[in-house]
Amino acid sequence: MRVIQFAFPLAVILTGLMAGIHFANIIGYLPALAQVDAEHIVPFWKKADEYFSKRMPIFGITLLICLLLTIFLIRKETNSAFFWLVLSGFVLIIADLVITVKINTPANEILRAWQGGSIPENFESIRAQMLAAFYGRAAASILSFLLIVLAYISWQRKIY
C-alpha cells in the first residue's frame, strides 16, 4: 500500500475533526464564554484547559505529520490543484497553531496560575483576546478542512 493512501485520508479525517471542534466552539462555547461571569468561567476554563492541553498536542502533531507527509509525497505535482489545495490547507493549520502558541497558550498559563476567588482586573481584556483568537483559529481550521476536502475530491477523481 502506498503511504499516501493512509496519510492523506487520515489527514482529511483529522482536519475534519479539528474543524468540528472549532465549529462547536462557534455555535456554543464561544458565545457562552463571552457572556458568563468571570468567577464562573475561570474554573471551567481551567478544567477544560487541563484536558485540552494533554490531548490536543497529540492530535495536532498527528494532523501536521499526515499533511507534511502528503505534501512531501506529492511535492513533484506543483502544477496540480491537488498539491496547492493540500498546501493551502496545511498553511491554515499552521496559522491555527501560531495563534494557539502566541495567544491561547500564554492566556491559559495565566488562568492556570489564578487561585480560587480572586479574578484579576485584566480578565476582560484577556477574555476579549481569547475570543478573537478562538474565532480566528476557527476560521482557519474550517477553511483548511474545506480545502482539504476539495483536495481529496481532486485526488479521488484524478483531476489534478
Secondary structure, 3 states (H helix, E strand, C coil): CCCHHHHHHHHHHHHHHHHHHHHHHHHHHHHHHHHCCHHHHHHHHHHHHHHHHHHHHHHHHHHHHHHHHHHHHCCCCCCCHHHHHHHHHHHHHHHHHHHHHHHHHHHHHHHHHCCCCCCCCCHHHHHHHHHHHHHHHHHHHHHHHHHHHHHHHHHHHCCC
